[in-house]
Amino acid sequence: MRIRTALIMAMIASTGYSQTLREAVNSMPDSICMSLTKVNLADANDYVDYDMTGTVTNRFNTPTTISGEKNKYIDFQLSKSSSLHIHLLPTETGDTILCTIKSINSGKVCDSKINFYDRHWNKLPQNLFVTLPQREDFVTRNDSLTEEEYQRVLNSIDCMLTEMVIKDIKEEAGASTPQLILRMKSDLEMDKDQKSKSEPFIKKEITMTWNGKRFE
């Protein structure tokens, strides 16, 4: 596994190529998002390059809203409940990794899927770039929580649903660092009294920072 990981990272680094967001979006295959046409993608690039929010009519004759930041990220609000986020992640070797987050959000319930790609949109192993938190990571353990209570809180997280967003945190020198924010969106399977006692031990969100290699 370590040899395979090293080979993949060496292959990425050997390109030494830092592509622009426009190039990435223009070359995005239909498999990433079937509803967007090549014309939609070209229009989306123009909106983002000129710091504008716009709407296009997609392949299924429904509106898609576009926003983003030039050469950083682009957001596609595909419908009331579905969205696609594409983020350009700079690496310490000077090349770039593409990160996508697809989310389904019905208001109360939200779930996101994250993927990573090279500049040719070849899918890369997720575990090279992030180790996603499990439900245990969203429960705070301290001296006031007995083992029995901890297990009760843990077991109350019946279906693990996580909302993910990436934000660029601005630094003093003008640079920015991408951060991956994960918010648990699972309902606690317990009565009202138990829920009020358990909620203080549930983390609202977990933040991971891009270090040029992966989110930690």
trRosetta pair geometry for C-beta under 8 A, 3 or more apart (Angstrom, degrees):
i j d omega theta_ij theta_ji phi_ij phi_ji
1 4 5.7 -55 -149 36 31 111
1 5 6.3 33 153 -20 65 107
2 5 5.6 -53 -147 36 32 113
2 6 6.3 32 154 -20 65 106
3 6 5.8 -55 -148 36 30 111
3 7 6.4 31 154 -20 64 107
4 7 5.8 -56 -150 35 30 112
4 8 6.5 30 154 -19 65 105
5 8 5.9 -56 -150 34 30 109
5 9 6.4 23 156 -13 66 109
5 125 7.6 -85 -105 59 79 144
5 128 6.1 169 -141 -105 96 101
6 9 5.9 -59 -146 41 30 107
6 10 6.1 31 155 -21 65 109
7 10 5.7 -55 -145 37 29 112
7 11 6.3 33 154 -24 63 105
8 11 5.7 -55 -152 32 30 113
8 12 6.6 28 152 -17 64 104
8 124 6.7 127 177 -145 130 98
8 125 6.8 4 177 16 178 109
8 128 6.5 -97 98 -94 138 156
9 12 5.7 -52 -149 35 34 111
9 13 6.2 29 155 -15 67 109
9 128 7.0 -175 -67 -162 97 129
10 13 5.8 -58 -142 42 31 108
10 14 6.1 40 156 -34 65 107
11 14 5.9 -50 -147 24 26 116
11 15 7.8 36 153 -28 54 92
11 118 7.9 -55 117 -98 102 152
12 15 6.5 -51 -175 12 36 109
12 91 7.3 88 135 -7 121 171
12 93 7.7 123 113 59 87 142
12 95 6.1 -173 158 88 81 149
12 97 7.2 9 -163 -84 141 94
12 118 5.8 -141 -110 -112 93 111
12 124 7.6 25 -72 -105 132 142
13 16 7.2 37 167 -62 53 62
13 91 7.3 -118 -95 117 80 144
13 93 4.1 -52 -134 153 98 173
13 95 6.3 -163 -119 11 39 131
15 95 5.3 85 75 -112 102 141
15 118 7.8 133 -15 -172 152 116
15 119 6.7 -174 151 18 166 131
16 93 7.1 -98 -100 147 61 98
16 94 5.9 14 -151 87 65 118
16 95 6.0 -112 -118 -64 12 100
17 95 5.5 38 56 -122 48 95
17 96 7.7 -73 107 20 63 86
17 119 6.2 -55 96 -14 117 167
18 90 7.0 13 -132 -123 117 89
18 94 5.8 -89 -48 162 113 68
18 95 5.7 -153 -74 -131 62 32
18 96 5.1 95 -141 -27 63 104
19 23 4.5 -114 -176 80 106 134
19 24 5.7 121 118 -53 126 88
19 88 7.7 -134 85 -136 80 123
19 96 5.5 -115 39 48 75 133
19 119 4.8 132 -12 -134 139 121
20 23 4.7 102 56 4 79 100
20 24 7.1 -143 97 -4 45 87
20 71 5.5 -65 -152 -110 82 96
20 88 7.8 -43 -175 -108 29 162
21 24 5.5 -56 -150 37 36 113
21 25 6.2 31 156 -16 70 107
21 45 7.6 167 114 -124 88 89
21 48 7.1 -89 113 120 136 148
21 68 7.7 -177 161 151 153 141
21 70 7.0 -175 43 -173 134 41
21 71 4.8 -167 1 -113 109 35
21 72 6.7 -28 -54 30 146 26
21 73 7.2 -131 -121 -70 141 13
21 74 6.4 142 175 -26 126 108
21 86 7.5 131 -152 114 97 111
21 88 5.1 -109 -81 -34 87 136
22 25 6.0 -57 -144 39 28 105
22 26 6.1 28 158 -20 64 111
22 45 4.7 81 -126 -149 85 128
22 49 6.8 29 -77 -67 121 118
22 71 7.6 -37 -11 -80 84 72
23 26 5.9 -57 -144 37 27 111
23 27 6.3 6 163 -3 63 114
23 119 7.8 0 119 -164 119 104
24 27 6.4 -74 -149 46 24 97
24 28 6.7 49 150 -58 62 90
24 86 6.9 176 123 162 125 133
24 88 6.5 -177 0 -89 157 104
24 96 7.9 -95 -64 113 132 136
24 98 5.6 162 -151 -98 135 124
24 119 7.0 -99 -96 -142 89 68
25 28 5.6 -26 -154 -16 36 120
25 41 5.2 179 155 -170 92 102
25 44 6.2 -130 176 91 145 118
25 45 5.4 173 81 -72 139 101
25 74 6.1 31 -84 22 134 160
25 86 6.7 142 -86 87 88 159
26 38 7.9 48 -155 -154 62 86
26 41 6.1 147 -103 133 40 122
26 42 6.8 56 -109 -85 88 70
26 45 6.7 5 -57 -50 89 149
27 120 7.7 -80 144 -137 139 41
27 121 6.6 -159 124 -22 99 121
28 32 5.2 -76 -178 44 102 145
28 33 7.2 9 145 29 129 98
28 36 7.8 10 97 89 129 131
28 41 6.2 -170 43 -122 114 145
28 86 7.6 -76 -92 -99 139 156
28 121 6.5 136 -127 -90 47 142
29 32 5.8 114 68 -6 69 94
29 121 5.5 165 -1 124 105 158
30 33 7.4 -100 -161 74 42 43
30 34 5.6 51 175 -110 90 57
31 34 7.6 20 -109 -66 22 79
32 84 7.5 101 152 -156 93 144
32 100 6.5 -147 -155 -99 112 166
32 121 7.0 -91 -48 -152 125 128
33 36 4.8 33 109 15 116 111
33 76 6.9 42 -141 80 168 159
33 78 7.2 -146 -155 -92 122 135
33 84 5.4 -47 -82 -59 136 168
34 59 7.0 -95 142 56 67 148
35 58 4.5 23 157 162 94 141
35 59 5.2 -158 -162 39 45 101
35 60 5.4 -49 -134 1 98 109
35 62 7.7 -41 -165 55 130 103
35 64 7.0 145 122 -66 120 135
35 78 5.9 105 62 -152 150 115
36 40 4.4 -133 -161 91 80 140
36 41 5.8 91 152 -56 119 86
36 44 7.7 -8 -155 -25 133 142
36 58 5.7 -65 -90 -133 49 107
36 59 6.8 -101 -42 -13 6 104
36 64 6.8 -57 -91 37 93 176
36 76 6.8 -60 -69 -141 137 157
37 40 4.6 109 51 1 70 102
37 41 7.2 -134 98 -3 43 85
37 58 6.9 163 -5 -156 85 57
37 59 5.3 135 -50 -69 93 92
38 41 5.6 -52 -149 35 35 112
38 42 6.4 37 152 -20 66 103
39 42 5.7 -52 -148 36 33 111
39 43 6.3 33 153 -16 65 106
39 56 7.8 175 116 -164 85 135
40 43 5.8 -60 -151 39 29 110
40 44 6.2 33 151 -25 65 107
40 56 4.7 145 -131 124 84 152
40 57 8.0 -125 -92 74 105 39
40 58 5.8 36 -95 -111 153 68
40 59 7.6 -83 -19 -36 141 77
40 64 6.7 41 -159 57 130 138
41 44 5.4 -49 -145 32 32 116
41 45 6.7 37 154 -22 63 100
42 45 5.9 -50 -155 30 32 112
42 46 6.9 31 149 -17 62 103
43 46 5.7 -55 -155 34 36 112
43 47 6.6 38 150 -21 67 103
43 54 6.9 -120 154 110 101 143
43 56 5.1 127 89 -87 143 133
43 66 7.6 155 114 16 88 159
44 47 5.7 -52 -152 33 34 113
44 48 6.5 25 155 -13 66 107
44 54 7.6 -159 -109 68 48 113
44 56 6.8 -76 -59 -9 82 141
44 66 4.5 -149 -128 -135 87 155
44 68 8.0 58 172 9 92 134
44 74 6.2 77 158 -171 116 139
44 76 7.1 -28 -124 -86 144 100
45 48 6.0 -61 -148 41 31 106
45 49 6.0 30 157 -21 68 111
45 74 7.9 -49 -90 -96 53 150
46 49 5.8 -54 -140 37 29 111
46 50 6.3 4 166 3 63 112
46 54 8.0 4 88 13 89 158
47 50 6.5 -80 -152 50 22 92
47 52 4.7 -105 -157 79 70 92
47 53 6.8 53 180 -133 121 12
47 54 4.0 -124 -106 15 136 122
47 66 5.0 104 75 101 153 122
47 67 7.5 -87 137 -97 121 34
47 68 7.6 93 104 33 95 97
48 51 7.4 31 -174 -77 34 32
48 52 7.7 -102 -61 49 19 63
48 66 7.0 -89 -48 153 90 110
48 67 7.4 109 -94 174 82 26
48 68 4.1 -16 -118 71 117 114
48 69 6.9 -21 -165 40 98 6
48 70 5.8 148 144 -82 85 58
48 74 5.3 -64 -77 -103 152 101
49 70 5.3 79 -119 -108 45 110
51 69 7.6 22 -109 -123 81 55
51 70 6.9 -57 -63 -27 78 105
53 65 6.8 8 179 -177 98 97
53 66 6.8 173 -155 86 54 55
53 67 4.5 -9 -109 -90 91 97
54 65 7.4 174 95 -151 33 57
54 66 5.2 -12 64 56 78 103
55 63 5.0 -8 -173 -164 117 111
55 64 6.8 155 -154 76 65 40
55 65 5.1 -30 -96 -98 83 65
55 66 7.1 174 -87 12 30 80
56 63 7.3 143 75 -150 33 60
56 64 5.4 -21 63 60 83 94
56 66 6.7 32 0 -16 103 122
57 61 6.1 1 179 -139 107 43
57 62 7.2 148 -151 68 67 16
57 63 6.2 -45 -98 -93 58 55
57 64 7.7 142 -118 15 12 82
58 61 7.3 -91 73 -20 61 15
58 62 5.8 -21 45 63 103 68
58 63 7.4 119 -1 -153 90 9
58 64 4.7 72 -46 -18 116 121
58 78 7.3 25 -41 -146 164 78
62 79 6.7 9 134 -96 143 90
64 76 5.6 -8 179 -167 117 95
64 77 6.5 163 -163 76 60 56
64 78 5.5 -11 -118 -118 102 46
65 76 7.5 145 76 -159 48 44
65 77 4.1 -2 56 50 99 114
66 74 6.8 -15 -163 -173 95 99
66 75 6.9 153 -153 82 46 62
66 76 6.0 -12 -100 -102 75 65
66 77 7.7 -143 -64 21 32 77
67 74 7.6 163 89 -156 36 56
67 75 5.0 -10 64 56 81 110
67 77 8.0 32 10 -13 98 104
68 72 7.0 177 171 72 89 87
68 73 5.2 -145 -148 102 98 61
68 74 3.7 -35 -80 -109 158 51
68 75 5.5 173 -70 9 83 72
69 72 3.9 -7 90 47 107 129
69 73 5.8 38 40 43 89 76
69 168 7.3 -89 57 19 155 142
71 88 6.6 -64 177 47 54 153
72 87 7.2 -26 155 -143 62 73
72 88 6.3 -138 -155 42 20 102
72 168 5.8 -54 -165 -40 132 151
72 176 7.4 4 -123 74 127 146
73 85 6.5 -2 -177 -175 118 90
73 86 6.3 166 -155 88 67 54
73 87 4.4 -16 -104 -104 106 71
73 88 6.8 -148 -74 11 55 74
73 166 6.8 179 -101 89 150 114
73 168 7.4 -165 -7 -29 121 113
74 85 7.6 168 86 -153 46 49
74 86 5.0 -1 54 55 89 102
75 83 6.6 -11 -171 -175 91 116
75 84 7.5 156 -157 85 46 52
75 85 5.3 -12 -106 -105 75 77
76 83 6.4 162 87 -160 58 64
76 84 4.4 0 56 57 109 96
76 85 7.7 -158 27 -70 69 36
76 86 7.9 40 -4 -5 101 99
77 83 5.2 -27 -111 -106 53 99
78 82 4.6 -41 67 99 114 98
78 83 6.0 -178 10 -98 85 33
78 84 6.2 62 -36 -5 117 96
79 82 4.8 40 42 37 98 92
81 104 5.9 19 151 -162 95 68
81 105 5.6 -163 -157 68 60 54
81 106 5.4 14 -131 -85 120 60
82 102 7.5 -7 -167 -174 92 86
82 103 6.9 166 -148 88 48 56
82 104 5.6 -15 -97 -104 78 65
82 105 7.5 167 -79 24 29 72
83 102 7.4 172 88 -150 51 47
83 103 5.0 -4 56 56 94 100
83 105 7.1 3 6 11 109 116
84 100 6.6 -21 -167 -164 90 104
84 101 7.5 155 -156 80 43 51
84 102 5.5 -11 -105 -103 74 74
84 103 8.0 -171 -75 21 32 72
85 100 6.7 150 81 -157 57 51
85 101 4.3 -3 55 54 109 98
85 102 7.9 -159 25 -68 70 33
85 103 7.5 34 -4 -5 105 109
85 165 7.2 122 -36 -134 173 61
85 166 6.6 165 139 29 138 101
86 98 6.6 -22 -164 -166 95 97
86 99 7.3 147 -158 80 46 51
86 100 5.4 -16 -100 -101 69 79
87 98 7.6 142 74 -161 48 49
87 99 4.5 -22 63 66 97 103
87 100 7.7 178 20 -80 72 32
87 101 7.6 30 -4 -3 110 102
87 166 4.8 -36 -59 85 161 154
87 178 6.3 110 168 -130 137 142
88 96 5.4 -18 -172 -168 91 132
88 97 7.9 141 -165 71 46 44
88 98 6.7 -27 -106 -104 57 62
88 99 7.9 -166 -75 24 12 83
89 96 6.4 139 71 -163 49 71
89 97 4.4 -27 68 65 110 92
89 98 7.4 -173 19 -84 89 12
89 99 5.3 62 -23 -14 120 117
89 129 7.9 99 92 -155 167 133
89 178 6.0 -80 -112 25 86 157
89 210 5.8 -141 -146 -147 111 150
90 94 7.8 -21 -168 -136 93 24
90 96 5.8 -42 -100 -103 48 79
90 212 7.1 -36 110 -120 76 72
91 94 7.0 -44 77 27 81 22
91 95 5.3 -4 42 65 120 72
91 96 6.6 -170 -1 -96 89 25
91 97 6.1 84 -50 -16 110 101
91 212 5.4 94 -162 -176 45 68
91 213 6.8 73 -145 -86 92 43
92 211 7.9 -11 -47 134 117 66
92 212 3.5 67 -47 160 92 134
92 213 6.4 -20 3 -52 116 81
95 119 7.4 -102 -177 -36 107 122
96 119 6.6 84 71 -78 92 101
97 116 5.7 -9 172 -164 116 106
97 117 7.3 143 -173 68 68 43
97 118 7.1 -51 -123 -104 65 45
97 124 7.3 -63 -147 27 110 155
97 129 6.8 177 155 -106 159 144
98 116 6.8 142 81 -161 57 52
98 117 4.2 -26 68 64 112 95
98 118 7.3 17 18 100 98 4
98 119 7.1 132 -24 -94 110 40
98 121 7.0 -26 53 -97 155 62
99 114 6.7 -10 -172 -167 96 97
99 115 7.3 163 -153 84 52 45
99 116 5.5 -19 -101 -102 71 73
99 117 7.8 -174 -73 22 28 74
99 129 7.5 -155 -96 143 111 152
99 166 6.8 94 104 -49 135 160
100 114 7.1 163 86 -150 51 49
100 115 5.1 -8 57 58 97 92
100 116 7.9 -171 20 -78 71 29
100 117 7.2 32 -7 -3 106 114
101 112 5.3 -1 -174 -173 100 120
101 113 7.1 160 -152 77 53 43
101 114 5.2 -16 -99 -98 79 76
101 164 5.1 -136 -142 96 133 110
101 165 7.1 177 105 -104 166 33
101 166 6.7 171 -14 -10 139 102
102 112 6.7 157 81 -154 43 65
102 113 5.0 -10 58 55 95 95
102 115 7.9 18 0 5 101 107
103 110 6.2 1 -173 -172 109 99
103 111 7.0 169 -148 87 65 38
103 112 4.3 -24 -95 -97 87 88
103 113 7.8 -175 -76 19 45 62
103 163 6.6 47 -135 -138 128 76
103 164 7.2 -158 -80 49 110 74
104 110 6.9 175 90 -147 52 53
104 111 5.5 -1 54 55 95 84
104 112 7.9 -174 22 -78 59 45
105 109 7.6 -179 -146 96 44 51
105 110 4.1 6 -110 -111 82 100
105 163 7.2 54 -95 -112 108 116
106 109 5.0 11 49 58 107 90
106 110 7.3 -163 25 -73 61 58
108 185 7.9 139 148 -176 49 101
108 187 7.9 24 154 -67 112 108
109 161 6.2 -27 -163 147 85 169
109 185 6.0 117 -149 146 44 118
109 187 7.8 -49 -89 -29 94 100
110 161 6.6 136 78 153 45 116
110 163 4.2 26 110 -80 127 110
110 183 7.8 27 77 85 127 107
110 185 4.5 -149 51 -108 80 172
111 161 4.4 -85 -83 -150 95 93
111 162 6.6 58 -135 47 62 46
111 163 7.2 -92 -93 -74 17 57
111 185 6.8 -135 -68 62 58 131
112 162 6.1 -78 42 103 90 74
112 163 5.4 89 -15 -143 117 36
112 164 3.9 -142 95 25 150 92
112 165 8.0 -143 -81 -48 167 53
114 126 6.9 113 98 -137 88 117
114 130 6.8 -5 106 51 144 150
114 132 7.5 160 41 -83 124 121
114 164 5.6 -62 -55 104 114 167
114 180 7.7 26 -110 -143 158 133
115 123 6.3 -49 -178 -136 118 100
115 126 6.6 -76 -121 -87 50 101
116 123 7.4 101 79 -160 53 59
116 124 4.5 -56 103 62 99 109
116 125 7.8 -17 61 74 116 29
116 126 6.2 145 13 -107 104 53
116 128 7.2 -120 73 66 152 102
116 129 4.9 106 -59 22 162 154
117 120 7.9 -131 166 71 100 46
117 121 5.0 -4 178 -137 142 42
117 122 6.2 143 -158 64 81 36
117 123 5.7 -46 -99 -98 81 42
117 124 6.1 174 -103 0 22 92
118 121 7.3 -89 68 -15 61 12
118 122 4.9 -1 36 51 107 94
118 124 6.1 108 -37 -52 80 114
124 128 6.1 -74 152 45 108 136
124 129 7.1 71 108 -17 123 123
125 128 4.8 96 81 -15 94 104
126 129 6.6 -85 -167 47 41 92
126 130 6.4 -51 172 55 81 87
126 132 7.8 -12 151 -24 125 109
127 130 7.5 -96 -123 70 30 46
127 131 6.4 43 -141 -89 76 71
128 214 6.7 -146 139 -91 52 119
129 213 7.7 -157 -118 143 64 53
129 214 4.6 -168 -149 -123 40 83
129 215 6.4 52 155 6 73 85
130 180 6.8 -14 -114 43 140 171
130 208 6.7 100 -134 118 104 160
130 214 6.0 -178 -64 -174 47 95
130 215 4.3 10 -99 48 98 112
132 162 7.5 161 -174 65 119 166
132 182 7.4 138 -153 -102 83 156
133 137 3.6 -117 -160 76 105 149
133 138 6.5 107 143 -46 130 83
133 162 7.6 149 67 -111 96 151
133 182 5.9 170 28 90 120 155
133 206 5.1 77 -29 54 157 166
134 137 5.5 110 54 -1 57 101
134 160 7.5 -49 -161 -128 57 159
135 138 5.8 -59 -159 34 45 110
135 139 7.1 35 149 -17 71 105
135 154 6.4 113 125 -155 113 77
135 157 4.6 172 -154 98 131 147
135 160 5.1 -115 -64 -95 104 119
135 184 7.8 91 -123 -122 69 134
135 186 7.7 -16 -114 22 110 157
136 139 6.0 -64 -155 34 39 106
136 154 6.5 12 -97 -127 67 120
137 203 7.6 -57 134 34 65 141
137 206 6.3 18 138 -82 116 156
138 157 7.1 111 75 -92 128 159
138 184 4.8 62 -137 -46 155 146
138 202 6.0 12 149 -157 95 73
138 203 4.9 -130 -154 45 60 97
138 206 6.9 -101 -91 -35 75 118
139 150 6.7 114 148 -156 137 80
139 153 5.4 133 -133 116 127 121
139 154 5.6 -63 -32 -82 164 79
139 157 7.7 -126 -54 -17 111 135
139 201 5.7 21 -158 143 75 100
139 202 6.4 -31 -101 -100 61 56
139 203 7.4 -117 -58 -3 15 89
140 145 7.7 144 102 -11 70 152
140 201 5.0 -140 53 -159 86 65
140 202 7.6 -129 5 -57 89 10
140 203 6.1 117 -44 -54 96 89
141 145 5.9 -122 -142 70 54 132
141 150 6.0 26 -110 -116 96 131
141 201 7.9 58 -75 -161 35 114
142 145 5.7 88 55 11 62 101
145 149 5.0 -131 -162 91 72 120
145 150 5.2 93 147 -66 113 87
145 153 7.5 -39 -154 2 129 142
145 201 6.0 93 -89 -111 143 144
146 149 4.6 93 53 9 80 102
146 150 6.8 -137 96 -8 40 87
147 150 5.5 -51 -146 34 31 115
147 151 6.4 30 156 -17 64 104
148 151 6.0 -55 -151 37 29 108
148 152 6.4 31 150 -21 63 107
149 152 5.5 -53 -149 35 34 115
149 153 6.4 33 154 -18 67 103
150 153 5.9 -56 -150 36 30 108
150 154 6.2 28 153 -18 65 110
150 201 7.9 -133 -111 168 63 153
151 154 5.5 -54 -142 40 32 113
151 155 6.0 27 160 -16 67 110
152 155 6.0 -57 -142 41 26 106
152 156 6.5 36 153 -33 60 104
152 190 7.9 71 166 -94 96 141
152 194 7.5 -108 157 -164 124 120
152 198 7.2 -123 114 -95 96 123
153 156 5.6 -52 -154 21 31 117
153 157 7.7 30 151 -19 59 94
153 198 4.6 167 -112 -146 93 109
153 201 5.4 -38 -142 87 164 133
153 202 7.1 -157 -175 -62 116 87
154 157 6.4 -55 -170 23 37 105
155 189 8.0 -79 132 65 69 110
156 188 4.5 16 149 -162 118 86
156 189 5.2 -168 -159 51 62 68
156 190 4.8 -31 -128 -28 123 116
156 194 7.4 -172 -100 137 142 119
156 195 7.8 167 -174 -98 148 69
156 198 6.0 25 37 173 163 169
157 160 6.3 47 153 -84 111 74
157 184 7.4 -51 -132 -173 127 137
157 186 5.1 75 -154 100 82 148
157 188 6.7 -39 -78 -108 55 67
157 189 7.8 -174 -70 11 7 92
157 202 7.9 146 -71 -117 114 119
158 186 6.7 -179 49 -178 64 120
158 187 7.3 -15 34 77 110 78
158 189 4.3 66 -38 -23 123 134
159 186 5.6 -180 78 -130 61 109
159 187 7.9 26 46 39 95 79
160 184 7.5 -68 -151 -138 70 97
160 186 5.8 -54 -116 -59 30 140
161 184 7.2 102 78 -167 60 58
161 185 4.4 -69 108 75 105 93
161 186 4.9 144 31 -70 85 73
162 182 5.2 -10 -174 -168 120 100
162 183 6.8 145 -160 71 65 41
162 184 5.9 -38 -102 -103 74 49
162 185 6.5 163 -103 14 18 91
163 182 7.2 150 78 -157 50 48
163 183 4.5 -16 60 61 102 99
163 184 8.0 -133 20 -51 78 4
163 185 5.1 82 -22 -37 98 127
164 180 6.4 -15 -162 -170 102 94
164 181 7.1 151 -153 79 51 52
164 182 5.4 -14 -99 -101 78 72
164 183 7.8 -172 -73 22 34 71
165 180 7.7 159 83 -153 38 50
165 181 5.1 -15 62 59 86 103
165 183 7.9 17 7 -1 100 108
166 178 5.4 -4 -175 -167 110 106
166 179 6.9 160 -153 78 60 41
166 180 5.5 -26 -98 -97 80 63
166 181 7.5 172 -91 15 28 77
167 178 7.3 151 81 -150 31 56
167 179 5.4 -19 64 59 81 94
167 181 6.5 20 7 -9 107 120
168 176 4.0 31 173 159 108 136
168 177 7.0 143 -157 65 63 27
168 178 5.6 -37 -96 -90 66 60
168 179 7.7 154 -103 14 18 76
169 176 6.2 155 71 -161 38 78
169 177 5.1 -25 58 62 96 85
169 178 7.7 159 12 -103 78 9
169 179 5.4 47 -21 -13 115 120
169 209 7.9 -46 23 -122 136 102
170 174 7.6 -32 -164 -146 95 26
170 175 7.9 151 -154 90 54 35
170 176 5.1 -38 -97 -100 50 92
171 174 7.1 -32 77 39 78 20
171 175 4.9 -7 47 69 121 79
171 176 6.4 -170 2 -91 84 34
171 177 6.4 68 -42 -11 113 99
177 209 6.1 11 148 -162 123 102
177 210 6.2 -172 -178 59 78 89
178 209 7.7 140 91 -158 53 54
178 210 4.2 30 69 8 96 137
179 207 5.6 -3 178 -169 119 102
179 208 6.8 155 -162 78 68 42
179 209 5.2 -30 -106 -101 83 64
179 210 7.0 -128 -78 -1 35 82
180 207 7.2 150 80 -157 51 50
180 208 4.5 -15 61 63 102 98
180 209 7.8 -154 21 -71 74 19
180 210 7.3 99 -19 -49 94 86
180 215 4.7 0 14 -139 133 150
181 205 5.6 0 -174 -180 94 130
181 206 7.5 157 -156 79 49 44
181 207 5.3 -16 -103 -103 74 78
181 208 8.0 -170 -74 25 31 67
182 205 6.3 153 79 -160 46 74
182 206 4.7 -14 60 58 103 92
182 207 7.7 -171 21 -77 71 32
182 208 7.4 33 -7 -1 108 105
183 204 6.6 -19 -135 158 91 65
183 205 4.6 -34 -91 -98 75 93
184 202 6.9 -107 68 178 143 108
184 203 7.2 99 4 80 122 75
184 204 7.7 -139 36 -160 89 25
184 205 7.7 -161 4 -92 70 44
188 194 7.9 -152 139 112 123 95
188 195 5.2 142 87 -120 132 94
188 198 6.1 162 -160 90 154 136
188 199 7.2 -119 -14 -76 157 79
188 202 7.3 -113 -71 -56 126 155
190 194 3.9 -99 160 95 127 127
190 195 5.1 166 84 -60 103 76
190 198 6.6 87 49 8 156 146
191 194 5.1 87 55 17 73 105
191 195 6.8 -135 98 -12 33 94
192 195 5.6 -57 -146 34 28 115
192 196 6.5 27 159 -20 64 104
193 196 6.1 -54 -152 31 29 108
193 197 6.8 21 152 -12 62 108
194 197 5.8 -63 -153 40 34 109
194 198 6.0 22 155 -15 71 115
195 198 5.9 -63 -140 41 29 105
195 199 6.1 41 163 -39 67 104
196 199 6.3 -37 -138 15 25 116
197 200 7.6 -59 178 19 31 102
198 201 5.9 -72 -170 41 53 106
198 202 6.6 49 141 -28 82 108
199 202 5.5 -57 -148 28 43 114
203 206 6.1 62 124 -60 141 82
208 215 4.0 68 130 165 123 104
208 216 6.0 168 -162 78 93 15
209 215 6.8 156 72 -148 19 67
209 216 6.3 -34 61 62 73 71
210 214 7.4 -139 -136 126 61 17
210 215 5.5 -37 -83 -89 61 69
211 214 6.6 -7 42 56 96 53
211 215 7.8 149 2 -108 80 22
211 216 5.6 4 -14 16 127 117
